[in-house]
Every structure is written in structure tokens, then in C-alpha cells.
Amino acid sequence: MALPEIYTRFKPHFLMIISQIAGSFLYFITEASFHHGMNPHVYITYRHIVAGIVLLPFAYFLERKMRPKLTFKLLMEIFIVSLFAVGLSTNMYFASMKYTSPTFVTSVTNNISAVTFIIAIVVRLEVVHLRNFRSIAKVLGTALSLAGVTIMTLYKGPTLRNLWHPLIHIHRNKDIHEQWLKGSILAVACCITWSTAYILQAIILKRYPARLSLATWICFFGGAQSAVFAAIIKHEPATWRIGFNIDLASTLYGGILVSAIYTFIQLWCTDQRGPVFVTVFSPISTILVAVLAYFVFGEKLYLGCIIGAVLVIVGLYILLWGKEGDVGVRIKAGEQSHPTYDEATDPNKQKITSAEKDIAQGEP
């Protein structure tokens, strides 16, 4: 297979891996900012406003000829998507990190892929044929992921001894970080709302395919919703002040590299491969966060977290292998083309998935 063909086939994979690597460093940058005094809800507000400002000119000029008419009903649907994708999920995410740790939260949110897969089956965005081996792999991968997250949530086990002193010290309030039950509940709730957001995005992309414009709306709406949360929880005007320090750095990093670029990549990959595909890559972030937290920041690492993370990663990549069967590869006259997620799931499209080919040929 030639290099251009490899790039075309695996472009969504490359983009998701890059976005997960960029997102991994965000956990520690924001934790340093929060320790400095930045309010998480204010941070989310500023971060998504920055992302919206960055995306706005690209969305306006590049998609002005392809943007569908924005009706009030469609605008309200985008508002609801933003509420699940940013307003609720992101605020609960950082709140759960406050009561537990970055490693724990990222491990639990790996369950987003399994939950998204289950919801996608219910709303018929995913089709499972139990006589097809790849479909069985998707079910098996989901079950392993759920088992892994359950172990990480309910079992801590012995603590692994740090091999050396942490290179960077982050001082934490021990009393706050021991509220694991509250943090676990928030992490699970975050997982459910984020999974719902991915499904809603896949649905709304069929009606509003202007990805840059949709990402811009989501960022602006999400920032406004977070501002409401911040105003309810913190009334002091000083909470909104930001200077030329780690707070500004974390806001710009999170707004440009994570919220703006990642949101667009996520929407593009959702359109190409579906919502479950997008969520499968979260274990990459978990591995990097765990390694950095343990070796660089001296974070405690528990045996239960390792066992659960291994199950989650194995399960999710079995699921990814099964998902590859949903993307049909048609070779005709030396040309290779890949259907979008919409083409793969729309019965009126001419392209069929490899899973359907196996069934038609009577293969297991």
C-alpha cells in the first residue's frame, strides 16, 4: 500500500492520536492553574470563548457557501448539544478531578467509548450482527472496558512505590482529594453526558454539516453556559480576573489546541467514522497522564488503577478492530475510497460495509 493511500485510510486515526497527545498535557497545566487560584468554571468559560474566537473567522469565510440556514429549532438543538458537550460534562469533569486525581478521572472517562457504543446501538447508529466476528469483537471490547472501569472505580489496592522523588511538586489539599465517592459520582455522570454529546453531534451533523461553524457555535454556547455555572457558584468579581501567568497560559493552550482544534477534529472524525470511533482513542491520553503523573509529578498509582486501565485499553482496541469492519474499502481500477460514516450507515447509499459483505458471503 502506497504512502498516500495509508495516509488517506488512517488520517482519522492520526488526527485523533495527535489530539489526545495535546489533551494529555492539559490536565497538568490546568491543575497548576487551579492551584494558582484559577476557578475551574471561569477557566472553562474563558477557554471556550477563546476557542470560539479562533474558529469564527475560519468558519465564516471557509463555510459561507455551504452553511445551511440556521433556524431557531436548529439553534436550540445546537444549544442542547453544547450543554452536554461543554456546559455539563466539562464542568463535572474538572469538579471530579478536584476530588480525586487526573489519573483516576481520565481512567473513568475511558468508559465514554463503551457508553457511547451502547447508546449508539439503542438509537440505531450502530448495528451489531452476532454472527459476524467483528460485531462480536465490538461487544467483547465494550464488556472488557466496562469491567475495567468498574475495577478502577471500586478497587484501589496497594500503592505502587515511587522509584524516585517527583521532578515537579504540585501541592494538593489532602482532605479534598480524599473525597473519592463524590469525585467518582461526578466522573460517572460526566461520562454519561459526554457520551450523549457524541451521539447528538453525529445526529446534528446530518442536518448541519458545516463542521467549523458547528464547532464555533458549540464553543460559544459552552462558554456562556459555563459562565452561568461560575456566576452561581462564585459571586466575587475577583474570580474573573486573569493575569499574565499560568492562568493565561492554560486558558490559551486549552482554548486553541484543545477546545478549538480538537472540537473540529472530533466533528470531522465523527462525520467520517461515527461517534464510537472518536471515543475509542481516549486510552492514549490515560497512558500519558498516568506516566507523567507517576514519574514526573509523584502522583500515587494504585494496583486497581493499573489492572482496570489494562482491561479498558485492551477492550477499547478490540472494539476499534471491530469498528474497522464498519468502514468498507472498495478497490476499483486501482483506486481506493472510503465511505463516510453517513454513507456507511445510510441504507440508501451504494457503498456497503465490510461487515455486510461478510454476512452476504456467509462468512462468520
C-alpha positions as CSV (number, residue, x, y, z in Angstrom):
1,M,0.0,0.0,0.0
2,A,1.4,3.4,-1.1
3,L,2.1,6.1,1.5
4,P,-0.7,8.4,0.2
5,E,-3.2,5.5,0.5
6,I,-2.0,4.8,4.0
7,Y,-2.4,8.4,5.0
8,T,-5.9,8.6,3.4
9,R,-7.1,5.4,5.2
10,F,-5.6,6.3,8.6
11,K,-6.0,10.0,8.5
12,P,-8.8,9.9,11.2
13,H,-6.5,7.7,13.4
14,F,-3.6,10.1,13.1
15,L,-5.7,13.2,13.9
16,M,-7.3,11.6,17.0
17,I,-3.9,10.4,18.3
18,I,-2.4,13.9,17.9
19,S,-5.4,15.5,19.6
20,Q,-5.1,13.0,22.5
21,I,-1.4,13.8,23.0
22,A,-2.2,17.5,23.1
23,G,-5.0,17.0,25.5
24,S,-2.9,14.9,27.9
25,F,-0.7,17.9,28.9
26,L,-3.8,19.9,29.6
27,Y,-4.5,18.0,32.8
28,F,-1.4,19.2,34.5
29,I,-1.4,22.7,33.1
30,T,-4.9,23.3,34.4
31,E,-4.1,21.6,37.7
32,A,-1.2,24.1,38.1
33,S,-3.5,26.9,37.2
34,F,-6.2,25.8,39.7
35,H,-3.6,25.6,42.4
36,H,-2.6,29.1,41.5
37,G,-6.2,30.2,42.2
38,M,-8.0,29.9,38.9
39,N,-11.6,28.9,39.3
40,P,-12.4,25.8,37.1
41,H,-15.7,27.2,35.9
42,V,-14.2,30.5,35.0
43,Y,-11.4,28.7,33.2
44,I,-13.9,26.7,31.1
45,T,-15.7,29.9,30.2
46,Y,-12.6,31.7,29.1
47,R,-11.2,28.7,27.3
48,H,-14.2,28.1,25.1
49,I,-14.6,31.8,24.4
50,V,-11.0,31.8,23.2
51,A,-11.8,28.7,21.1
52,G,-14.9,30.3,19.6
53,I,-12.9,33.5,18.6
54,V,-10.2,31.4,17.0
55,L,-12.7,29.3,15.0
56,L,-15.0,32.2,14.0
57,P,-13.1,33.7,11.0
58,F,-12.3,30.3,9.6
59,A,-16.0,29.2,9.9
60,Y,-17.3,32.5,8.4
61,F,-15.1,32.6,5.3
62,L,-14.5,28.9,4.5
63,E,-18.1,27.8,5.0
64,R,-20.2,30.8,4.0
65,K,-21.3,29.0,0.8
66,M,-22.1,25.6,2.4
67,R,-23.7,26.6,5.7
68,P,-27.3,25.5,5.9
69,K,-30.0,28.0,7.0
70,L,-29.9,28.3,10.8
71,T,-33.5,28.1,12.1
72,F,-34.5,28.7,15.7
73,K,-35.2,25.0,16.2
74,L,-31.7,24.0,14.9
75,L,-30.1,26.7,17.1
76,M,-31.8,25.2,20.1
77,E,-30.6,21.8,19.2
78,I,-27.0,23.1,18.9
79,F,-27.5,24.7,22.3
80,I,-28.5,21.4,23.8
81,V,-25.5,19.7,22.2
82,S,-23.3,22.4,23.7
83,L,-24.9,21.8,27.1
84,F,-24.0,18.1,27.0
85,A,-20.6,18.6,25.3
86,V,-19.3,21.5,27.4
87,G,-21.7,23.0,29.9
88,L,-22.4,19.8,31.9
89,S,-19.6,17.4,31.0
90,T,-16.6,19.7,31.2
91,N,-17.7,21.3,34.5
92,M,-18.3,17.9,36.1
93,Y,-15.0,16.7,34.7
94,F,-12.9,19.3,36.5
95,A,-15.0,19.1,39.6
96,S,-14.4,15.3,39.8
97,M,-10.6,15.9,39.2
98,K,-10.7,18.2,42.3
99,Y,-11.9,15.4,44.5
100,T,-9.8,12.6,43.1
101,S,-6.8,12.8,40.7
102,P,-6.1,13.3,37.0
103,T,-5.2,9.6,36.6
104,F,-8.4,8.4,38.2
105,V,-10.6,10.8,36.2
106,T,-9.1,10.0,32.8
107,S,-9.3,6.3,33.6
108,V,-13.0,6.5,34.4
109,T,-13.8,8.7,31.4
110,N,-12.4,6.0,29.2
111,N,-15.7,4.4,29.7
112,I,-17.2,7.0,27.3
113,S,-16.5,4.8,24.4
114,A,-18.4,1.8,25.8
115,V,-21.3,4.0,26.9
116,T,-21.4,5.7,23.5
117,F,-21.4,2.3,21.8
118,I,-24.4,1.2,23.9
119,I,-26.3,4.4,23.3
120,A,-25.5,4.2,19.5
121,I,-27.0,0.7,19.4
122,V,-30.2,1.9,21.1
123,V,-30.6,4.8,18.7
124,R,-29.6,2.6,15.8
125,L,-26.4,4.5,14.8
126,E,-24.5,1.2,15.3
127,V,-25.6,-2.2,14.0
128,V,-24.4,-5.4,15.7
129,H,-24.7,-8.8,13.9
130,L,-23.9,-11.5,16.4
131,R,-23.0,-13.9,13.6
132,N,-20.2,-11.6,12.4
133,F,-16.8,-11.9,14.1
134,R,-16.1,-8.1,14.0
135,S,-19.5,-7.4,15.6
136,I,-18.7,-9.9,18.4
137,A,-15.4,-8.1,18.9
138,K,-17.2,-4.8,19.4
139,V,-19.4,-6.4,22.1
140,L,-16.5,-8.1,23.7
141,G,-14.4,-4.9,23.7
142,T,-17.3,-3.0,25.3
143,A,-17.7,-5.6,28.1
144,L,-14.0,-5.6,28.9
145,S,-14.0,-1.8,29.0
146,L,-16.9,-1.8,31.4
147,A,-15.2,-4.4,33.6
148,G,-12.0,-2.3,33.7
149,V,-13.8,0.9,34.7
150,T,-15.7,-0.9,37.4
151,I,-12.4,-2.2,38.9
152,M,-10.8,1.3,38.8
153,T,-13.9,2.8,40.5
154,L,-14.5,0.2,43.2
155,Y,-11.0,-1.2,43.9
156,K,-7.8,0.8,44.7
157,G,-5.5,-1.9,46.1
158,P,-1.9,-1.4,47.2
159,T,0.0,1.8,46.3
160,L,3.0,1.4,44.0
161,R,6.2,2.9,45.5
162,N,7.6,5.8,43.6
163,L,11.0,5.0,42.1
164,W,12.4,8.5,42.7
165,H,11.4,11.9,44.0
166,P,9.0,13.8,41.8
167,L,10.6,16.2,39.4
168,I,7.8,18.7,39.8
169,H,5.9,19.2,43.0
170,I,2.2,20.0,42.9
171,H,0.8,20.7,46.4
172,R,-2.7,19.5,46.9
173,N,-5.3,19.7,49.7
174,K,-5.3,16.2,51.1
175,D,-8.7,16.5,52.6
176,I,-10.3,17.5,49.3
177,H,-8.6,14.7,47.3
178,E,-9.8,12.0,49.7
179,Q,-13.4,12.6,48.7
180,W,-13.3,9.7,46.2
181,L,-17.0,8.9,46.4
182,K,-18.1,12.3,45.4
183,G,-15.5,12.5,42.7
184,S,-16.4,9.1,41.4
185,I,-20.1,10.0,41.1
186,L,-19.2,13.2,39.2
187,A,-16.8,11.3,36.9
188,V,-19.5,8.7,36.0
189,A,-22.1,11.5,35.4
190,C,-19.5,13.3,33.2
191,C,-19.0,10.0,31.3
192,I,-22.8,9.7,30.5
193,T,-23.3,13.3,29.5
194,W,-20.2,13.3,27.2
195,S,-21.3,10.0,25.6
196,T,-24.7,11.6,24.9
197,A,-23.0,14.6,23.4
198,Y,-21.1,12.5,20.9
199,I,-24.3,10.8,19.8
200,L,-26.1,14.2,19.5
201,Q,-23.2,15.6,17.4
202,A,-23.4,12.6,15.0
203,I,-27.2,13.2,14.6
204,I,-26.9,17.0,14.1
205,L,-24.1,16.8,11.6
206,K,-26.5,15.2,9.2
207,R,-28.6,18.4,9.3
208,Y,-25.8,20.9,9.8
209,P,-22.7,19.6,8.0
210,A,-20.7,22.8,8.4
211,R,-18.2,21.4,10.9
212,L,-16.3,24.6,11.6
213,S,-19.4,26.6,12.1
214,L,-20.9,23.9,14.4
215,A,-17.7,23.8,16.4
216,T,-17.8,27.6,16.7
217,W,-21.4,27.5,18.0
218,I,-20.6,24.8,20.5
219,C,-17.6,26.7,21.9
220,F,-19.5,30.0,22.3
221,F,-22.6,28.3,23.7
222,G,-20.5,26.2,26.0
223,G,-18.6,29.2,27.3
224,A,-21.9,31.1,28.0
225,Q,-23.3,28.1,29.9
226,S,-20.1,27.7,31.9
227,A,-20.3,31.5,32.8
228,V,-23.7,30.8,34.3
229,F,-22.3,28.0,36.4
230,A,-19.4,30.2,37.5
231,A,-21.8,33.1,38.4
232,I,-23.9,30.8,40.5
233,I,-21.1,29.2,42.4
234,K,-18.7,32.2,42.7
235,H,-20.1,35.7,43.1
236,E,-16.8,37.6,43.7
237,P,-15.7,39.8,40.7
238,A,-12.1,39.0,41.6
239,T,-12.8,35.4,40.4
240,W,-12.9,36.6,36.8
241,R,-9.5,38.4,36.9
242,I,-6.7,36.8,34.9
243,G,-3.1,38.0,34.6
244,F,0.0,37.2,32.5
245,N,0.7,34.0,34.4
246,I,-0.1,30.3,34.3
247,D,-3.8,31.1,34.2
248,L,-3.5,32.9,30.9
249,A,-1.2,30.2,29.5
250,S,-3.6,27.4,30.5
251,T,-6.5,29.3,29.0
252,L,-4.8,29.9,25.7
253,Y,-3.4,26.4,25.5
254,G,-6.8,24.8,26.3
255,G,-8.7,27.2,24.1
256,I,-6.6,27.0,21.0
257,L,-5.1,23.5,21.0
258,V,-7.8,21.6,22.8
259,S,-11.2,23.2,22.6
260,A,-10.8,24.8,19.1
261,I,-8.7,22.3,17.2
262,Y,-9.9,19.2,19.0
263,T,-13.6,20.1,18.6
264,F,-13.2,20.5,14.9
265,I,-11.1,17.2,14.6
266,Q,-13.7,15.4,16.7
267,L,-16.6,16.6,14.5
268,W,-14.7,15.8,11.3
269,C,-13.9,12.2,12.5
270,T,-17.4,11.8,13.8
271,D,-18.7,12.6,10.3
272,Q,-16.1,10.2,8.7
273,R,-16.2,7.3,11.1
274,G,-19.0,7.8,13.6
275,P,-19.2,8.8,17.3
276,V,-17.9,5.5,18.7
277,F,-14.7,5.7,16.7
278,V,-13.9,9.1,18.1
279,T,-14.2,8.0,21.7
280,V,-12.0,4.9,21.3
281,F,-8.8,6.9,21.4
282,S,-9.1,8.2,25.0
283,P,-6.8,5.4,26.4
284,I,-3.8,7.2,24.8
285,S,-4.5,10.2,27.0
286,T,-4.9,7.9,30.0
287,I,-1.5,6.3,29.4
288,L,0.3,9.6,29.0
289,V,-1.4,11.1,32.1
290,A,-0.6,8.1,34.3
291,V,3.1,8.1,33.2
292,L,3.6,11.8,33.7
293,A,1.6,11.8,37.0
294,Y,3.7,8.9,38.4
295,F,7.2,9.6,37.1
296,V,7.2,13.4,36.9
297,F,4.7,14.7,39.5
298,G,4.9,11.9,42.1
299,E,1.2,11.0,41.8
300,K,0.1,7.9,43.7
301,L,-0.6,4.9,41.4
302,Y,-2.7,2.1,42.7
303,L,-2.8,-1.5,41.6
304,G,-6.5,-1.4,40.9
305,C,-6.0,1.5,38.6
306,I,-3.4,-0.4,36.6
307,I,-5.5,-3.6,36.3
308,G,-8.5,-1.6,35.3
309,A,-6.6,0.5,32.8
310,V,-5.2,-2.6,31.1
311,L,-8.7,-4.0,30.7
312,V,-10.0,-0.7,29.4
313,I,-7.2,-0.3,26.9
314,V,-7.5,-4.0,25.6
315,G,-11.2,-3.7,25.4
316,L,-11.3,-0.5,23.6
317,Y,-8.8,-1.6,21.0
318,I,-10.7,-4.8,20.4
319,L,-13.7,-2.5,19.9
320,L,-11.6,-0.4,17.5
321,W,-10.7,-3.5,15.5
322,G,-14.3,-4.4,15.3
323,K,-15.2,-0.9,14.2
324,E,-12.8,-1.2,11.3
325,G,-15.3,-3.6,9.8
326,D,-17.8,-0.7,9.5
327,V,-15.6,1.2,7.1
328,G,-15.8,-0.5,3.8
329,V,-12.8,-0.4,1.5
330,R,-13.7,-0.5,-2.2
331,I,-10.9,-1.0,-4.7
332,K,-11.9,-0.4,-8.3
333,A,-9.4,0.2,-11.1
334,G,-6.6,0.8,-8.7
335,E,-8.5,3.4,-6.7
336,Q,-9.2,3.1,-3.1
337,S,-12.1,5.1,-1.5
338,H,-13.6,5.1,2.0
339,P,-17.2,5.9,2.8
340,T,-18.1,8.5,5.4
341,Y,-19.9,7.4,8.5
342,D,-23.1,8.8,7.0
343,E,-22.6,6.7,3.8
344,A,-21.8,3.6,5.9
345,T,-25.0,3.9,8.0
346,D,-27.4,5.2,5.3
347,P,-29.1,2.3,3.6
348,N,-29.8,4.5,0.5
349,K,-26.0,4.8,-0.2
350,Q,-24.4,2.5,-2.7
351,K,-21.3,1.6,-0.6
352,I,-21.6,-1.2,1.8
353,T,-19.5,-2.1,4.8
354,S,-17.1,-5.0,5.0
355,A,-19.2,-6.5,7.8
356,E,-22.2,-6.5,5.5
357,K,-20.1,-8.1,2.8
358,D,-19.1,-10.9,5.2
359,I,-22.7,-11.6,6.1
360,A,-23.7,-11.6,2.4
361,Q,-21.0,-14.1,1.6
362,G,-22.0,-16.2,4.6
363,E,-18.7,-15.7,6.5
364,P,-18.7,-15.8,10.3
